[in-house]
Amino acid sequence: MTPPSTPVPTGQDSAAEAELADLLRARGADTIDHPGGTLGTHLERVQRRLAGLGAPPVLQLAGRAHAVYGTDGFDVALLTLGKRSC
């Protein structure tokens, strides 16, 4: 079993990180198979890679959330477009 998603420290706004991690966990990201593990671990790796490249925290969080509505190459969506506020 894959460990649950945890906030990835960016040095800023840990509340936003925790909120995103909770959302991803609640929507099942840690239970969805993805190359290299689960979707949750993939999204964590994206955030960590961006952090390692010196990306600002807001971009790191955007990277971690990049697939919540699905992608062309991965058709599983954690949220529907109807859940968007804009």
MODELLER restraints for C-alpha pairs under 7 A, 6 or more apart:
rsr = mdl.restraints
at = mdl.atoms
rsr.add(forms.Gaussian(group=physical.xy_distance, feature=features.Distance(at['CA:4:A'], at['CA:30:A']), mean=6.20, stdev=0.5))
rsr.add(forms.Gaussian(group=physical.xy_distance, feature=features.Distance(at['CA:5:A'], at['CA:21:A']), mean=6.00, stdev=0.5))
rsr.add(forms.Gaussian(group=physical.xy_distance, feature=features.Distance(at['CA:5:A'], at['CA:25:A']), mean=6.52, stdev=0.5))
rsr.add(forms.Gaussian(group=physical.xy_distance, feature=features.Distance(at['CA:5:A'], at['CA:30:A']), mean=6.80, stdev=0.5))
rsr.add(forms.Gaussian(group=physical.xy_distance, feature=features.Distance(at['CA:5:A'], at['CA:40:A']), mean=6.15, stdev=0.5))
rsr.add(forms.Gaussian(group=physical.xy_distance, feature=features.Distance(at['CA:5:A'], at['CA:41:A']), mean=6.91, stdev=0.5))
rsr.add(forms.Gaussian(group=physical.xy_distance, feature=features.Distance(at['CA:6:A'], at['CA:21:A']), mean=6.02, stdev=0.5))
rsr.add(forms.Gaussian(group=physical.xy_distance, feature=features.Distance(at['CA:7:A'], at['CA:17:A']), mean=5.38, stdev=0.5))
rsr.add(forms.Gaussian(group=physical.xy_distance, feature=features.Distance(at['CA:7:A'], at['CA:18:A']), mean=5.32, stdev=0.5))
rsr.add(forms.Gaussian(group=physical.xy_distance, feature=features.Distance(at['CA:7:A'], at['CA:21:A']), mean=5.90, stdev=0.5))
rsr.add(forms.Gaussian(group=physical.xy_distance, feature=features.Distance(at['CA:8:A'], at['CA:17:A']), mean=6.99, stdev=0.5))
rsr.add(forms.Gaussian(group=physical.xy_distance, feature=features.Distance(at['CA:8:A'], at['CA:48:A']), mean=6.99, stdev=0.5))
rsr.add(forms.Gaussian(group=physical.xy_distance, feature=features.Distance(at['CA:10:A'], at['CA:51:A']), mean=6.81, stdev=0.5))
rsr.add(forms.Gaussian(group=physical.xy_distance, feature=features.Distance(at['CA:10:A'], at['CA:57:A']), mean=5.72, stdev=0.5))
rsr.add(forms.Gaussian(group=physical.xy_distance, feature=features.Distance(at['CA:12:A'], at['CA:57:A']), mean=6.61, stdev=0.5))
rsr.add(forms.Gaussian(group=physical.xy_distance, feature=features.Distance(at['CA:17:A'], at['CA:61:A']), mean=6.91, stdev=0.5))
rsr.add(forms.Gaussian(group=physical.xy_distance, feature=features.Distance(at['CA:24:A'], at['CA:40:A']), mean=7.00, stdev=0.5))
rsr.add(forms.Gaussian(group=physical.xy_distance, feature=features.Distance(at['CA:27:A'], at['CA:78:A']), mean=5.60, stdev=0.5))
rsr.add(forms.Gaussian(group=physical.xy_distance, feature=features.Distance(at['CA:29:A'], at['CA:38:A']), mean=6.89, stdev=0.5))
rsr.add(forms.Gaussian(group=physical.xy_distance, feature=features.Distance(at['CA:29:A'], at['CA:39:A']), mean=5.18, stdev=0.5))
rsr.add(forms.Gaussian(group=physical.xy_distance, feature=features.Distance(at['CA:29:A'], at['CA:40:A']), mean=4.56, stdev=0.5))
rsr.add(forms.Gaussian(group=physical.xy_distance, feature=features.Distance(at['CA:30:A'], at['CA:38:A']), mean=5.61, stdev=0.5))
rsr.add(forms.Gaussian(group=physical.xy_distance, feature=features.Distance(at['CA:30:A'], at['CA:39:A']), mean=6.14, stdev=0.5))
rsr.add(forms.Gaussian(group=physical.xy_distance, feature=features.Distance(at['CA:30:A'], at['CA:40:A']), mean=4.63, stdev=0.5))
rsr.add(forms.Gaussian(group=physical.xy_distance, feature=features.Distance(at['CA:31:A'], at['CA:38:A']), mean=6.35, stdev=0.5))
rsr.add(forms.Gaussian(group=physical.xy_distance, feature=features.Distance(at['CA:32:A'], at['CA:38:A']), mean=5.33, stdev=0.5))
rsr.add(forms.Gaussian(group=physical.xy_distance, feature=features.Distance(at['CA:32:A'], at['CA:39:A']), mean=5.58, stdev=0.5))
rsr.add(forms.Gaussian(group=physical.xy_distance, feature=features.Distance(at['CA:33:A'], at['CA:39:A']), mean=6.14, stdev=0.5))
rsr.add(forms.Gaussian(group=physical.xy_distance, feature=features.Distance(at['CA:43:A'], at['CA:64:A']), mean=4.67, stdev=0.5))
rsr.add(forms.Gaussian(group=physical.xy_distance, feature=features.Distance(at['CA:43:A'], at['CA:65:A']), mean=6.93, stdev=0.5))
rsr.add(forms.Gaussian(group=physical.xy_distance, feature=features.Distance(at['CA:44:A'], at['CA:64:A']), mean=6.05, stdev=0.5))
rsr.add(forms.Gaussian(group=physical.xy_distance, feature=features.Distance(at['CA:46:A'], at['CA:63:A']), mean=5.99, stdev=0.5))
rsr.add(forms.Gaussian(group=physical.xy_distance, feature=features.Distance(at['CA:46:A'], at['CA:64:A']), mean=5.93, stdev=0.5))
rsr.add(forms.Gaussian(group=physical.xy_distance, feature=features.Distance(at['CA:47:A'], at['CA:60:A']), mean=4.89, stdev=0.5))
rsr.add(forms.Gaussian(group=physical.xy_distance, feature=features.Distance(at['CA:47:A'], at['CA:61:A']), mean=6.52, stdev=0.5))
rsr.add(forms.Gaussian(group=physical.xy_distance, feature=features.Distance(at['CA:47:A'], at['CA:63:A']), mean=5.61, stdev=0.5))
rsr.add(forms.Gaussian(group=physical.xy_distance, feature=features.Distance(at['CA:47:A'], at['CA:64:A']), mean=5.07, stdev=0.5))
rsr.add(forms.Gaussian(group=physical.xy_distance, feature=features.Distance(at['CA:50:A'], at['CA:60:A']), mean=5.58, stdev=0.5))
rsr.add(forms.Gaussian(group=physical.xy_distance, feature=features.Distance(at['CA:51:A'], at['CA:60:A']), mean=6.24, stdev=0.5))
rsr.add(forms.Gaussian(group=physical.xy_distance, feature=features.Distance(at['CA:68:A'], at['CA:77:A']), mean=5.63, stdev=0.5))
rsr.add(forms.Gaussian(group=physical.xy_distance, feature=features.Distance(at['CA:68:A'], at['CA:78:A']), mean=4.93, stdev=0.5))
rsr.add(forms.Gaussian(group=physical.xy_distance, feature=features.Distance(at['CA:68:A'], at['CA:79:A']), mean=5.78, stdev=0.5))
rsr.add(forms.Gaussian(group=physical.xy_distance, feature=features.Distance(at['CA:69:A'], at['CA:77:A']), mean=4.62, stdev=0.5))
rsr.add(forms.Gaussian(group=physical.xy_distance, feature=features.Distance(at['CA:69:A'], at['CA:78:A']), mean=5.98, stdev=0.5))
rsr.add(forms.Gaussian(group=physical.xy_distance, feature=features.Distance(at['CA:69:A'], at['CA:79:A']), mean=5.34, stdev=0.5))
rsr.add(forms.Gaussian(group=physical.xy_distance, feature=features.Distance(at['CA:69:A'], at['CA:80:A']), mean=6.07, stdev=0.5))
rsr.add(forms.Gaussian(group=physical.xy_distance, feature=features.Distance(at['CA:69:A'], at['CA:81:A']), mean=6.69, stdev=0.5))
rsr.add(forms.Gaussian(group=physical.xy_distance, feature=features.Distance(at['CA:70:A'], at['CA:76:A']), mean=5.25, stdev=0.5))
rsr.add(forms.Gaussian(group=physical.xy_distance, feature=features.Distance(at['CA:70:A'], at['CA:77:A']), mean=4.22, stdev=0.5))
